[in-house]
Amino acid sequence: MRQLPRPLRLRRSIAVAMLATLGCGGGGATPSEAQATQRVDTSPIAIAAQRRTAITEAVAKVSPAVVTVQTEAVQRVTTYDFFFGPQSRDQTSSGIGSGFIIRSDGVILTNAHVIAGATKVSVAMRDGQTFDAKVLGRDELNDLAVLQIDAKDLPVATLGTSRGLLIGEWAIAIGNPYGFVLGNTEPSVTTGVISATGRNLTARTEGGGLYVDMIQTDASINPGNSGGPLVNAMGEVVGVNSSIYSPSGGSIGLGFAIPIDRARRVADDLIAHGKARQPWIGVRIDVPSTDGSDREALSRGAVVSQVTPESPAAKADIRRGDVLVRSRDRTLRNAYDWEAEQLDLRVGDDVPLTIRRGGREIEVHVTVADQPEVTAQRVAVLRDLELVDVTAAIRTERNIRNEGGGALIVSVAQRVSEDLGVRNGDVIVQVMNTPIKNARQAKQVLESYAGRGRIRMFLERGGRVFSTDFAIQQ
């Protein structure tokens, strides 16, 4: 057996002697009292104080405002029966996501893709109480939606800012992954750091869209987390959890959130107008290849390939071939940076732009406007369609090939969209044998065929013309 060093054995003997002396003295503690002084205080208050951190404080501050968003979608499904032929029935599917309260009167922010196609939306609170929710507005471009429930004096998440985020600072994702599979409505918390800012995604994500200027985090974001808050160590919301990049469908530490400054701007528009105003200056920018074959294009600036006549850009003398290199305080390395900048602009802003032309840099100012079809006069057709004239600006902006005018669909009822196979952005170019020059003519021709049997309508989409047949019942 290994012997202990002599000095250590001596110190132990002295310590034992001292304990014996103290135990005998009238003012010393008994052995049981000495043990009591070494016990850890295990009261709930003491445990909370010992375990409390910046993260637990941040979670306690925000989690009461996090909710579960539940959706139902009813679809008409047709199956074929050998004896009875085609059989139609309604099929209900459900979905789930997250959201957080931004106003105490029940206004909730979430992702647009969480409620996409839903015929019914409800919200479950942290205590399990459930409310029917009204959709105040949605913006698919930014993947954001605003809901409202009939409730008062609710806990509200504190909104911070997404500007000045530090790479490596704490990031906390709060939401409801996999919903009620976990058995209750308490939100789940995952932590990580801010991995990057200004990320432009061109690959497929959970949200299914193109996301630019995103916050990247390695805090786990799983199915059901969409729409929940990304929180900093101060308990402030800095982003809206939106998507993950994953070859398997599960979290691999590549999560992305929409910056809260953009989300706040969109939410304000949705609350005030029911839709987000889309900032526009009237330039088309060359988009680099997504396969990485043209890496130089990712750093040579935003090259203008087209300028819409009479647009803010045209009035500022921006020309085809100019390169946008800076907007306000943002450096523009490529088309994705310009897309990100546009999403952060507001209609009416006077924006300083630096352009490179012929080897020199020029500063111009543009006044941000609405998309041309937003300000155009709308024509309602049979309460199911809203059309606007295809002007020169709209034709250029949307790259419409039909030169004879036409009527642009800017709003279509879901039932009509499904039955006719048409959608927003389609251009009506002909009805039966009549070429369509403008929205008012389209209204007159369509309504003249009501109750007269089958109608054939020709439309342009993505540069191609297709037709759809239908009948209008009187």
ABEGO torsion letter per residue (X at the ends): XBBBBAAAAAAAAAAAAAAAAAAABAABBBAAAAAAAABBBABAAAAAAAABBAAAAAAAAAAAABBBBBBBBBBBBBBBBAAAEBBBBBBBBBBBBBBBBABAAGBBBBBAAAABGBABBBBBBAAGBBBBBBBAEBBAAAGBBBBBBBBBGBBBBBBBBABGBBBGBBBBBBBBBGEAAAGBABBBBBBBBBABBGBBBABBBAAGBBBBGBBBBABBBBBGABGBBBBBAAGBBABBBABBBBAAGBBAGBBBBBBAAAAAAAAAAAAAAGBBBBBBAGBBBBBBBAAGABAAAAAAEBBBABBBBGBAAAAAGBBBGBBBABBEABBBABAAAAAAAAAABBBGBBBBBBBBBGGBBBBBBBBBBBBAAAABBBBBBGGABBBBBBBAAAAAAAGBABAAEEBBBABBBAAAAAAAGBBBGBBBABBEABBBABAAAAAAAAAAABGAEBBBBBBBBGGBBBBBBBBBBX
